[in-house]
Amino acid sequence: MDLERVGTVVEQVTGVSLSRASVWRLLTGRLGWSLQRPERRAVERDDSEIARWIAHEWPRIKKGP
């Protein structure tokens, strides 16, 4: 999370300048937000299509032995 950017928006909207620690406390303590991390795998992932591609397409385009 880019706490400096959030702090800049808070300052622009309210006129109150907050430190990074204060922004973090505001988001997590008062607003109840939590740190979210994205999943490493795409939601649209199709494992059967990936297996088909590896079995049929990859050998066709692979260079070397």
Distance bins in CASP14 RR format, pairs under 12 A and 6 or more apart:
PFRMAT RR
TARGET T0000
AUTHOR 0000-0000-0000
RMODE 2
METHOD distances of the structure
MODEL  1
1 7 0 0 0 0 0 1 0 0 0 0 0
1 20 0 0 0 0 1 0 0 0 0 0 0
1 23 0 0 0 0 1 0 0 0 0 0 0
1 24 0 0 0 0 1 0 0 0 0 0 0
1 26 0 0 0 0 0 1 0 0 0 0 0
1 27 1 0 0 1 0 0 0 0 0 0 0
1 28 0 0 0 0 1 0 0 0 0 0 0
1 33 0 0 0 0 1 0 0 0 0 0 0
1 34 0 0 0 0 0 1 0 0 0 0 0
1 35 1 0 0 1 0 0 0 0 0 0 0
1 36 0 0 0 0 1 0 0 0 0 0 0
1 37 0 0 0 0 0 1 0 0 0 0 0
2 8 0 0 0 0 1 0 0 0 0 0 0
2 9 0 0 0 0 0 1 0 0 0 0 0
2 20 0 0 0 0 1 0 0 0 0 0 0
2 23 0 0 0 0 1 0 0 0 0 0 0
2 24 0 0 0 0 0 1 0 0 0 0 0
2 27 0 0 0 0 0 1 0 0 0 0 0
3 9 0 0 0 0 0 1 0 0 0 0 0
3 10 0 0 0 0 0 1 0 0 0 0 0
3 18 0 0 0 0 1 0 0 0 0 0 0
3 19 0 0 0 0 1 0 0 0 0 0 0
3 20 1 0 1 0 0 0 0 0 0 0 0
3 21 0 0 0 0 1 0 0 0 0 0 0
3 22 0 0 0 0 1 0 0 0 0 0 0
3 23 1 0 1 0 0 0 0 0 0 0 0
3 24 1 0 1 0 0 0 0 0 0 0 0
3 25 0 0 0 0 0 1 0 0 0 0 0
3 26 0 0 0 0 1 0 0 0 0 0 0
3 27 0 0 0 0 1 0 0 0 0 0 0
3 28 0 0 0 0 0 1 0 0 0 0 0
3 33 0 0 0 0 0 1 0 0 0 0 0
3 35 0 0 0 0 0 1 0 0 0 0 0
4 10 0 0 0 0 0 1 0 0 0 0 0
4 11 0 0 0 0 0 1 0 0 0 0 0
4 17 0 0 0 0 0 1 0 0 0 0 0
4 18 0 0 0 0 0 1 0 0 0 0 0
4 19 0 0 0 0 1 0 0 0 0 0 0
4 20 1 0 0 1 0 0 0 0 0 0 0
4 21 0 0 0 0 0 1 0 0 0 0 0
4 22 0 0 0 0 0 1 0 0 0 0 0
4 23 0 0 0 0 1 0 0 0 0 0 0
4 24 0 0 0 0 0 1 0 0 0 0 0
5 11 0 0 0 0 0 1 0 0 0 0 0
5 12 0 0 0 0 0 1 0 0 0 0 0
5 18 0 0 0 0 0 1 0 0 0 0 0
5 20 0 0 0 0 0 1 0 0 0 0 0
5 23 0 0 0 0 1 0 0 0 0 0 0
5 27 0 0 0 0 0 1 0 0 0 0 0
6 12 0 0 0 0 0 1 0 0 0 0 0
6 13 0 0 0 0 0 1 0 0 0 0 0
6 14 0 0 0 0 0 1 0 0 0 0 0
6 18 0 0 0 0 1 0 0 0 0 0 0
6 19 0 0 0 0 0 1 0 0 0 0 0
6 20 0 0 0 0 1 0 0 0 0 0 0
6 22 0 0 0 0 0 1 0 0 0 0 0
6 23 1 0 1 0 0 0 0 0 0 0 0
6 24 0 0 0 0 1 0 0 0 0 0 0
6 25 0 0 0 0 0 1 0 0 0 0 0
6 26 0 0 0 0 1 0 0 0 0 0 0
6 27 1 0 0 1 0 0 0 0 0 0 0
6 28 0 0 0 0 0 1 0 0 0 0 0
6 31 0 0 0 0 0 1 0 0 0 0 0
6 33 0 0 0 0 0 1 0 0 0 0 0
7 13 0 0 0 0 1 0 0 0 0 0 0
7 14 0 0 0 0 1 0 0 0 0 0 0
7 15 0 0 0 0 0 1 0 0 0 0 0
7 16 0 0 0 0 1 0 0 0 0 0 0
7 17 1 0 0 1 0 0 0 0 0 0 0
7 18 1 0 1 0 0 0 0 0 0 0 0
7 19 0 0 0 0 1 0 0 0 0 0 0
7 20 1 0 0 1 0 0 0 0 0 0 0
7 21 0 0 0 0 0 1 0 0 0 0 0
7 22 0 0 0 0 1 0 0 0 0 0 0
7 23 1 0 1 0 0 0 0 0 0 0 0
7 24 0 0 0 0 0 1 0 0 0 0 0
7 25 0 0 0 0 0 1 0 0 0 0 0
7 26 0 0 0 0 1 0 0 0 0 0 0
7 27 0 0 0 0 1 0 0 0 0 0 0
8 14 0 0 0 0 0 1 0 0 0 0 0
8 15 0 0 0 0 0 1 0 0 0 0 0
8 16 0 0 0 0 0 1 0 0 0 0 0
8 17 0 0 0 0 1 0 0 0 0 0 0
8 18 0 0 0 0 1 0 0 0 0 0 0
8 20 0 0 0 0 0 1 0 0 0 0 0
8 23 0 0 0 0 1 0 0 0 0 0 0
9 15 0 0 0 0 0 1 0 0 0 0 0
9 16 0 0 0 0 0 1 0 0 0 0 0
9 17 0 0 0 0 0 1 0 0 0 0 0
9 18 0 0 0 0 0 1 0 0 0 0 0
9 23 0 0 0 0 1 0 0 0 0 0 0
9 26 0 0 0 0 0 1 0 0 0 0 0
9 27 0 0 0 0 0 1 0 0 0 0 0
10 16 1 0 0 1 0 0 0 0 0 0 0
10 17 0 0 0 0 1 0 0 0 0 0 0
10 18 1 0 1 0 0 0 0 0 0 0 0
10 19 0 0 0 0 0 1 0 0 0 0 0
10 20 0 0 0 0 0 1 0 0 0 0 0
10 22 0 0 0 0 1 0 0 0 0 0 0
10 23 1 0 0 1 0 0 0 0 0 0 0
10 24 0 0 0 0 0 1 0 0 0 0 0
10 26 1 0 0 1 0 0 0 0 0 0 0
10 27 0 0 0 0 1 0 0 0 0 0 0
10 30 0 0 0 0 0 1 0 0 0 0 0
10 31 0 0 0 0 0 1 0 0 0 0 0
11 17 1 0 1 0 0 0 0 0 0 0 0
11 18 1 0 0 1 0 0 0 0 0 0 0
11 19 0 0 0 0 0 1 0 0 0 0 0
11 22 0 0 0 0 0 1 0 0 0 0 0
11 23 0 0 0 0 1 0 0 0 0 0 0
12 18 0 0 0 0 0 1 0 0 0 0 0
14 23 0 0 0 0 0 1 0 0 0 0 0
14 26 0 0 0 0 0 1 0 0 0 0 0
16 22 0 0 0 0 1 0 0 0 0 0 0
16 23 0 0 0 0 0 1 0 0 0 0 0
16 26 0 0 0 0 0 1 0 0 0 0 0
17 23 0 0 0 0 0 1 0 0 0 0 0
18 24 0 0 0 0 1 0 0 0 0 0 0
18 25 0 0 0 0 1 0 0 0 0 0 0
18 26 1 0 0 1 0 0 0 0 0 0 0
18 27 0 0 0 0 0 1 0 0 0 0 0
18 30 0 0 0 0 0 1 0 0 0 0 0
19 25 0 0 0 0 1 0 0 0 0 0 0
19 26 0 0 0 0 0 1 0 0 0 0 0
20 26 0 0 0 0 0 1 0 0 0 0 0
20 27 0 0 0 0 0 1 0 0 0 0 0
21 27 0 0 0 0 0 1 0 0 0 0 0
21 28 0 0 0 0 0 1 0 0 0 0 0
21 29 0 0 0 0 0 1 0 0 0 0 0
22 28 0 0 0 0 0 1 0 0 0 0 0
22 29 0 0 0 0 0 1 0 0 0 0 0
22 30 0 0 0 0 0 1 0 0 0 0 0
23 29 0 0 0 0 0 1 0 0 0 0 0
23 30 0 0 0 0 0 1 0 0 0 0 0
23 31 0 0 0 0 0 1 0 0 0 0 0
23 33 0 0 0 0 0 1 0 0 0 0 0
24 30 0 0 0 0 0 1 0 0 0 0 0
24 31 0 0 0 0 0 1 0 0 0 0 0
24 32 0 0 0 0 0 1 0 0 0 0 0
24 33 0 0 0 0 1 0 0 0 0 0 0
24 34 0 0 0 0 0 1 0 0 0 0 0
24 35 0 0 0 0 1 0 0 0 0 0 0
25 31 0 0 0 0 1 0 0 0 0 0 0
25 32 0 0 0 0 0 1 0 0 0 0 0
25 33 0 0 0 0 0 1 0 0 0 0 0
26 32 0 0 0 0 1 0 0 0 0 0 0
26 33 0 0 0 0 1 0 0 0 0 0 0
27 33 1 0 1 0 0 0 0 0 0 0 0
27 34 0 0 0 0 1 0 0 0 0 0 0
27 35 0 0 0 0 1 0 0 0 0 0 0
27 36 0 0 0 0 0 1 0 0 0 0 0
28 34 1 0 0 1 0 0 0 0 0 0 0
28 35 0 0 0 0 1 0 0 0 0 0 0
28 36 0 0 0 0 0 1 0 0 0 0 0
39 45 0 0 0 0 1 0 0 0 0 0 0
41 47 0 0 0 0 1 0 0 0 0 0 0
41 50 0 0 0 0 0 1 0 0 0 0 0
42 49 0 0 0 0 0 1 0 0 0 0 0
42 50 0 0 0 0 0 1 0 0 0 0 0
44 50 0 0 0 0 0 1 0 0 0 0 0
45 51 0 0 0 0 0 1 0 0 0 0 0
46 52 0 0 0 0 1 0 0 0 0 0 0
46 53 0 0 0 0 1 0 0 0 0 0 0
47 53 0 0 0 0 0 1 0 0 0 0 0
47 54 0 0 0 0 0 1 0 0 0 0 0
48 54 0 0 0 0 0 1 0 0 0 0 0
48 55 0 0 0 0 0 1 0 0 0 0 0
49 55 0 0 0 0 0 1 0 0 0 0 0
49 56 0 0 0 0 0 1 0 0 0 0 0
49 57 0 0 0 0 0 1 0 0 0 0 0
50 56 0 0 0 0 0 1 0 0 0 0 0
50 57 0 0 0 0 0 1 0 0 0 0 0
50 58 0 0 0 0 0 1 0 0 0 0 0
51 57 0 0 0 0 0 1 0 0 0 0 0
51 58 0 0 0 0 0 1 0 0 0 0 0
52 58 0 0 0 0 0 1 0 0 0 0 0
53 59 0 0 0 0 0 1 0 0 0 0 0
53 60 0 0 0 0 0 1 0 0 0 0 0
53 61 0 0 0 0 0 1 0 0 0 0 0
53 62 0 0 0 0 0 1 0 0 0 0 0
54 60 0 0 0 0 0 1 0 0 0 0 0
54 61 0 0 0 0 0 1 0 0 0 0 0
54 62 0 0 0 0 0 1 0 0 0 0 0
55 62 0 0 0 0 0 1 0 0 0 0 0
56 62 0 0 0 0 0 1 0 0 0 0 0
59 65 0 0 0 0 0 1 0 0 0 0 0
END
